[in-house]
Amino acid sequence: MKGNSFIVRSCLIILFLLGSIMSSLARQSDVPHDFEPDLSTPWHSILTHLYFLQSGSYDVEKASVPFLHPGIDSLQARDLAVKLKQAWDARGHIVNFEHVPRDAYYIDSVSEREIFAPISQTPGIYVERQPNGEWLYSTNSFDNIENFYREVYPYGSDLLANLFSERASARFFGLYLWQHFGILLMIFISLLLHKLFTFFFNRLLYRGAHKLGYDQIVRPYLLPVAKPLSLFVVFVFIAVFYPILQLPAQVSFYLSFVFKVLWPLFGILVFYKLVDVFGLYLESLAGKNESSLDNHVVPLIRKVLRVFVVIVGGLFILQNLDVNITALLAGLSIGGLALALAAQDTLKNLFGSLMIFIDKPFSVGHWITSGDIDGTVEEVGFRSTRVRSFRNSLYYVPNGKLADATIDNHGLRQYRRFFMHIAVTYDTPPDLIEVFVQGLRKIVEKHPNTRKDFYIIEFNEMGDFSLKIMFYIFFAVPTWPEELRARHEILIEVVRLAEKLGVRFAFPTQTMHMESFPDKSSLTPKYDMSMNEFKQVMEDYFAEKDGKKG
């Protein structure tokens, strides 16, 4: 079905070409039938060249008259006349005789010389007024004609050059019989190439993706790339083949217009599909990194690349259609400047979003602090970032502000610090303090979520009402709830160890002690164990804990 639709489209193009031919013939009927070679003005010289190479008035000898300079033989002049006509027709260059001057003393306003170029796309090919008053194609144009002909016919057209005459074959519907066969052959080969290259690109892309380990992207993404690629190859073939058919200039003009649009269009389709493939690759990388912010970055990159492909492809199409891209971009730049001034805050937030996506100072789920903002990142948008505070309220922070602010990202901490002073009473013996500090270190060493290579637990201060032990450790946990759980476990062990050793925690109170009272024992505790005995109590405590765990 798809091949049939391709043939139908080709047939419609042929019908359109035939209509163009008929309109072209109708315009030629305005020239008098008794017209003879005339070199008096640029208009007469160019008409002499082109009129006598048209159907119904074909006479290559007369057509070569505007090329007959002294020293130029008739054979070379005929060859130049035919080649220039073929090349202009193949490129769809049509001389607009309404703009061709009929002044015998015409002077070009740019070069201030008596010259005139019939086709603006080939300024190096022009007619020039001779000393005898005749307008002939300049001898400087002869090399340009040869170069232009080789550019249009890189593989030559000698096999069909002798068919460019009325005696070549019969005509049907405005075309020679061999041209009809050539069009059918071009359609057949194009259809065959489309099938072959679609199959070839399918297999090539499948094997490449399979070898790279991306089988899942073949069906939905890579295979649709094969058809635009094959169509691109087909239209390259048509662009090379159709000049050989030597179709009328009006037909070639429309074909050239179609090719100028279709080539970049197929390129847009191919790269548009490849953007999806690249986006899938980025998603796989985001999955490996386990970064939730990447889930927002990948769609942004995909959309930006799609817009970029469409804009660049559109500029190529406009450039192929001879649109002044420089002037267009200059106009857009002025309008863009006015728009940027009017929406500078919006643009600032947009670029702030890009900076956040590129630099990744935080990710969704991270706890951040920036000025008065303190909470967990819930969403990163194009204009603002949503932060959930610990009061369960929401901050909507413009990304432009975040991009310029200092951000404290607690979510990227490798370790979470825990610092406090453990205060014990002044009546605690030094040996007991020493053993208690050793026990605290063992608690840290045995806990599974503490940093083992760096921690500080030392008796370092004698306060107003207590002896203070610095307890400075780090937890290797990713989230705040896990940190709270680890704190709980550490503090419970500290309290249990103190209870086992008989260590009393101090607090700011004033107490009056009666060392002795009739019939009452002293309130001051008695420590009658040595340091080794204190250590044994501590070892028994940990041995008892290890036994329970076992």
Rosetta blueprint (number, residue, H / E / L):
1 M L
2 K H
3 G H
4 N H
5 S H
6 F H
7 I H
8 V H
9 R H
10 S H
11 C H
12 L H
13 I H
14 I H
15 L H
16 F H
17 L H
18 L H
19 G H
20 S H
21 I H
22 M H
23 S H
24 S H
25 L H
26 A H
27 R H
28 Q H
29 S L
30 D L
31 V L
32 P L
33 H L
34 D L
35 F L
36 E L
37 P L
38 D L
39 L L
40 S L
41 T L
42 P H
43 W H
44 H H
45 S H
46 I H
47 L H
48 T H
49 H H
50 L H
51 Y H
52 F L
53 L L
54 Q L
55 S L
56 G L
57 S L
58 Y L
59 D L
60 V H
61 E H
62 K H
63 A H
64 S L
65 V H
66 P H
67 F H
68 L L
69 H L
70 P L
71 G L
72 I L
73 D L
74 S H
75 L H
76 Q H
77 A H
78 R H
79 D H
80 L H
81 A H
82 V H
83 K H
84 L H
85 K H
86 Q H
87 A H
88 W H
89 D H
90 A H
91 R H
92 G L
93 H L
94 I L
95 V L
96 N L
97 F H
98 E H
99 H H
100 V L
101 P L
102 R L
103 D L
104 A L
105 Y L
106 Y L
107 I L
108 D L
109 S L
110 V L
111 S L
112 E L
113 R L
114 E L
115 I E
116 F E
117 A L
118 P L
119 I L
120 S L
121 Q L
122 T L
123 P L
124 G L
125 I L
126 Y L
127 V E
128 E E
129 R E
130 Q L
131 P L
132 N L
133 G L
134 E L
135 W E
136 L E
137 Y E
138 S L
139 T L
140 N H
141 S H
142 F H
143 D H
144 N H
145 I H
146 E H
147 N H
148 F H
149 Y H
150 R H
151 E H
152 V H
153 Y L
154 P L
155 Y L
156 G L
157 S L
158 D H
159 L H
160 L H
161 A H
162 N L
163 L L
164 F L
165 S L
166 E L
167 R L
168 A L
169 S L
170 A L
171 R E
172 F E
173 F L
174 G L
175 L E
176 Y E
177 L H
178 W H
179 Q H
180 H H
181 F H
182 G H
183 I H
184 L H
185 L H
186 M H
187 I H
188 F H
189 I H
190 S H
191 L H
192 L H
193 L H
194 H H
195 K H
196 L H
197 F H
198 T H
199 F H
200 F H
201 F H
202 N H
203 R H
204 L H
205 L H
206 Y H
207 R H
208 G H
209 A H
210 H H
211 K H
212 L H
213 G L
214 Y L
215 D H
216 Q H
217 I H
218 V H
219 R H
220 P H
221 Y H
222 L H
223 L H
224 P H
225 V H
226 A H
227 K H
228 P H
229 L H
230 S H
231 L H
232 F H
233 V H
234 V H
235 F H
236 V H
237 F H
238 I H
239 A H
240 V H
241 F H
242 Y H
243 P H
244 I H
245 L H
246 Q L
247 L L
248 P L
249 A H
250 Q H
251 V H
252 S H
253 F H
254 Y H
255 L H
256 S H
257 F H
258 V H
259 F H
260 K H
261 V H
262 L H
263 W H
264 P H
265 L H
266 F H
267 G H
268 I H
269 L H
270 V H
271 F H
272 Y H
273 K H
274 L H
275 V H
276 D H
277 V H
278 F H
279 G H
280 L H
281 Y H
282 L H
283 E H
284 S H
285 L H
286 A H
287 G H
288 K H
289 N H
290 E L
291 S L
292 S L
293 L L
294 D H
295 N H
296 H H
297 V H
298 V H
299 P H
300 L H
301 I H
302 R H
303 K H
304 V H
305 L H
306 R H
307 V H
308 F H
309 V H
310 V H
311 I H
312 V H
313 G H
314 G H
315 L H
316 F H
317 I H
318 L H
319 Q H
320 N H
321 L L
322 D L
323 V L
324 N L
325 I H
326 T H
327 A H
328 L H
329 L H
330 A H
331 G H
332 L H
333 S H
334 I H
335 G H
336 G H
337 L H
338 A H
339 L H
340 A H
341 L H
342 A H
343 A L
344 Q H
345 D H
346 T H
347 L H
348 K H
349 N H
350 L H
351 F H
352 G H
353 S H
354 L H
355 M H
356 I H
357 F H
358 I H
359 D H
360 K L
361 P L
362 F L
363 S L
364 V L
365 G L
366 H L
367 W E
368 I E
369 T E
370 S E
371 G L
372 D L
373 I E
374 D E
375 G E
376 T E
377 V E
378 E E
379 E E
380 V E
381 G L
382 F L
383 R L
384 S E
385 T E
386 R E
387 V E
388 R E
389 S E
390 F L
391 R L
392 N L
393 S L
394 L E
395 Y E
396 Y E
397 V E
398 P E
399 N H
400 G H
401 K H
402 L H
403 A H
404 D H
405 A L
406 T L
407 I L
408 D E
409 N E
410 H H
411 G H
412 L H
413 R L
414 Q L
415 Y L
416 R E
417 R E
418 F E
419 F E
420 M E
421 H E
422 I E
423 A E
424 V E
425 T L
426 Y L
427 D L
428 T L
429 P L
430 P H
431 D H
432 L H
433 I H
434 E H
435 V H
436 F H
437 V H
438 Q H
439 G H
440 L H
441 R H
442 K H
443 I H
444 V H
445 E H
446 K H
447 H L
448 P L
449 N L
450 T E
451 R L
452 K L
453 D L
454 F L
455 Y L
456 I E
457 I E
458 E E
459 F E
460 N E
461 E E
462 M E
463 G L
464 D L
465 F L
466 S L
467 L E
468 K E
469 I E
470 M E
471 F E
472 Y E
473 I E
474 F E
475 F E
476 A L
477 V L
478 P L
479 T L
480 W H
481 P H
482 E H
483 E H
484 L H
485 R H
486 A H
487 R H
488 H H
489 E H
490 I H
491 L H
492 I H
493 E H
494 V H
495 V H
496 R H
497 L H
498 A H
499 E H
500 K H
501 L H
502 G L
503 V L
504 R L
505 F E
506 A L
507 F L
508 P L
509 T L
510 Q L
511 T L
512 M L
513 H L
514 M L
515 E L
516 S L
517 F E
518 P L
519 D L
520 K E
521 S L
522 S L
523 L L
524 T L
525 P L
526 K L
527 Y L
528 D L
529 M L
530 S L
531 M H
532 N H
533 E H
534 F H
535 K H
536 Q H
537 V H
538 M H
539 E H
540 D H
541 Y H
542 F H
543 A H
544 E H
545 K H
546 D H
547 G H
548 K H
549 K H
550 G L
